[in-house]
Amino acid sequence: MSEPIKEEVIKALRTVFDPEIPINVYELGLIYDLEFESSDAVRIKMTLTAPNCPMAEVIVQDVTKKVQAVDGIEKVEVELVWEPKWDPDMMSEAAKLDMEFTGHVGPAHLRKDKFTSLTFNKSKPRSARDN
């Protein structure tokens, strides 16, 4: 496996988005491992933000399709794993910042009611402050 091919695979993964979250699967931290079995075959270990994700099949198909489109890649195998359990802390700093700056809170299982190191200007709703 050459480093340029690996970079192209990562570039392709950055074009796959979880439909519920406007961040790609690579920056979300859903890609756990890339194993190049040969110069033209890659095995991807990945997870999802939740085991019962209704878009699981679509996301896995998109990962497979986009990586197979990389020049030099002939075979793609995607293995969906659940250990370690995905956590929002697995997101890249860029993804965390993007979620904060866009105000996107994502699906309910990603929402936190506490401050994070990347939370800016968070306050209680006006009605809660007035009581």
Kinemage of the C-alpha trace (Angstrom):
@kinemage 1
@onewidth
@group {chain A} dominant
@subgroup {mainchain}
@vectorlist {calphas} color= white
{ca met a 1} P 0.000 0.000 0.000
{ca ser a 2} L 1.321 3.383 -0.884
{ca glu a 3} L 0.796 6.495 1.194
{ca pro a 4} L -0.780 8.408 -1.735
{ca ile a 5} L -3.464 5.674 -2.088
{ca lys a 6} L -4.200 5.842 1.634
{ca glu a 7} L -4.555 9.628 1.414
{ca glu a 8} L -6.922 9.254 -1.549
{ca val a 9} L -9.039 6.762 0.420
{ca ile a 10} L -9.213 9.221 3.336
{ca lys a 11} L -10.107 12.001 0.909
{ca ala a 12} L -12.958 9.821 -0.424
{ca leu a 13} L -14.153 9.070 3.120
{ca arg a 14} L -14.357 12.792 3.774
{ca thr a 15} L -17.087 12.976 1.105
{ca val a 16} L -19.388 10.565 2.995
{ca phe a 17} L -21.784 12.236 5.405
{ca asp a 18} L -24.057 10.913 8.105
{ca pro a 19} L -27.424 12.274 6.871
{ca glu a 20} L -28.341 13.437 10.395
{ca ile a 21} L -25.101 15.331 10.983
{ca pro a 22} L -23.490 17.759 8.508
{ca ile a 23} L -20.013 16.316 9.152
{ca asn a 24} L -18.228 13.585 7.226
{ca val a 25} L -17.716 10.107 8.680
{ca tyr a 26} L -13.947 10.520 8.861
{ca glu a 27} L -14.044 13.724 10.923
{ca leu a 28} L -16.841 12.283 13.064
{ca gly a 29} L -14.384 9.582 14.120
{ca leu a 30} L -16.486 6.757 12.707
{ca ile a 31} L -13.568 5.239 10.780
{ca tyr a 32} L -11.603 3.096 13.212
{ca asp a 33} L -9.111 1.422 10.884
{ca leu a 34} L -7.991 1.144 7.276
{ca glu a 35} L -6.291 -2.169 6.477
{ca phe a 36} L -4.750 -2.483 3.045
{ca glu a 37} L -4.798 -6.209 2.290
{ca ser a 38} L -3.000 -5.595 -1.004
{ca ser a 39} L -2.230 -2.608 -3.187
{ca asp a 40} L -5.781 -2.619 -4.553
{ca ala a 41} L -7.869 -3.918 -1.617
{ca val a 42} L -8.869 -2.118 1.555
{ca arg a 43} L -10.786 -3.274 4.598
{ca ile a 44} L -12.470 -0.497 6.559
{ca lys a 45} L -13.466 -0.932 10.179
{ca met a 46} L -16.049 1.636 11.082
{ca thr a 47} L -18.860 2.304 13.481
{ca leu a 48} L -21.913 4.512 13.618
{ca thr a 49} L -23.027 7.098 16.142
{ca ala a 50} L -25.652 4.624 17.409
{ca pro a 51} L -26.219 0.877 16.849
{ca asn a 52} L -29.836 1.467 15.803
{ca cys a 53} L -28.941 4.116 13.213
{ca pro a 54} L -31.722 4.020 10.594
{ca met a 55} L -29.266 5.126 7.898
{ca ala a 56} L -26.662 2.417 8.584
{ca glu a 57} L -27.078 0.618 5.279
{ca val a 58} L -26.986 3.856 3.279
{ca ile a 59} L -23.825 5.079 5.033
{ca val a 60} L -21.998 1.752 4.563
{ca gln a 61} L -23.014 1.638 0.886
{ca asp a 62} L -21.808 5.208 0.392
{ca val a 63} L -18.451 4.432 2.046
{ca thr a 64} L -18.032 1.380 -0.201
{ca lys a 65} L -19.019 3.248 -3.364
{ca lys a 66} L -16.821 6.299 -2.724
{ca val a 67} L -13.734 4.275 -1.774
{ca gln a 68} L -14.161 1.934 -4.773
{ca ala a 69} L -14.073 5.032 -6.976
{ca val a 70} L -10.485 5.745 -5.877
{ca asp a 71} L -8.024 4.992 -8.691
{ca gly a 72} L -6.172 1.781 -7.889
{ca ile a 73} L -8.754 0.389 -5.465
{ca glu a 74} L -10.570 -2.672 -6.754
{ca lys a 75} L -11.927 -4.279 -3.583
{ca val a 76} L -13.519 -2.623 -0.551
{ca glu a 77} L -14.777 -4.478 2.491
{ca val a 78} L -16.547 -2.531 5.217
{ca glu a 79} L -16.808 -4.115 8.645
{ca leu a 80} L -19.248 -2.449 11.012
{ca val a 81} L -17.980 -2.724 14.599
{ca trp a 82} L -19.408 -1.576 17.920
{ca glu a 83} L -16.318 -1.707 20.112
{ca pro a 84} L -15.120 0.674 21.196
{ca lys a 85} L -18.464 2.415 21.452
{ca trp a 86} L -18.455 5.690 19.533
{ca asp a 87} L -18.462 8.834 21.637
{ca pro a 88} L -18.603 12.514 20.551
{ca asp a 89} L -15.084 12.933 21.958
{ca met a 90} L -13.879 10.812 18.998
{ca met a 91} L -14.685 13.651 16.600
{ca ser a 92} L -11.811 15.679 15.262
{ca glu a 93} L -11.339 19.156 16.715
{ca ala a 94} L -12.432 20.570 13.362
{ca ala a 95} L -15.697 18.593 13.547
{ca lys a 96} L -16.352 19.734 17.116
{ca leu a 97} L -15.747 23.348 16.138
{ca asp a 98} L -17.948 22.996 13.072
{ca met a 99} L -20.819 21.722 15.196
{ca glu a 100} L -20.365 24.570 17.655
{ca phe a 101} L -20.069 27.343 15.065
{ca thr a 102} L -22.991 26.159 12.953
{ca gly a 103} L -25.165 25.639 16.027
{ca his a 104} L -25.940 22.110 14.869
{ca val a 105} L -26.660 19.923 17.848
{ca gly a 106} L -27.115 16.701 15.910
{ca pro a 107} L -29.301 13.782 16.885
{ca ala a 108} L -30.511 13.519 20.473
{ca his a 109} L -27.801 11.034 21.462
{ca leu a 110} L -25.125 13.655 20.649
{ca arg a 111} L -26.633 16.486 22.666
{ca lys a 112} L -25.067 17.463 25.943
{ca asp a 113} L -26.677 19.641 28.571
{ca lys a 114} L -23.342 20.646 30.006
{ca phe a 115} L -20.619 23.007 28.895
{ca thr a 116} L -17.768 21.628 26.834
{ca ser a 117} L -14.393 23.112 26.117
{ca leu a 118} L -15.761 24.172 22.739
{ca thr a 119} L -19.034 25.721 23.945
{ca phe a 120} L -19.195 29.447 23.416
{ca asn a 121} L -21.721 31.893 24.824
{ca lys a 122} L -24.100 29.207 26.036
{ca ser a 123} L -26.846 30.449 28.327
{ca lys a 124} L -30.219 29.342 29.635
{ca pro a 125} L -33.290 30.299 27.618
{ca arg a 126} L -34.711 33.689 28.610
{ca ser a 127} L -37.788 32.188 30.333
{ca ala a 128} L -35.593 30.007 32.570
{ca arg a 129} L -33.435 33.002 33.601
{ca asp a 130} L -36.414 35.174 34.467
{ca asn a 131} L -37.821 32.727 37.037
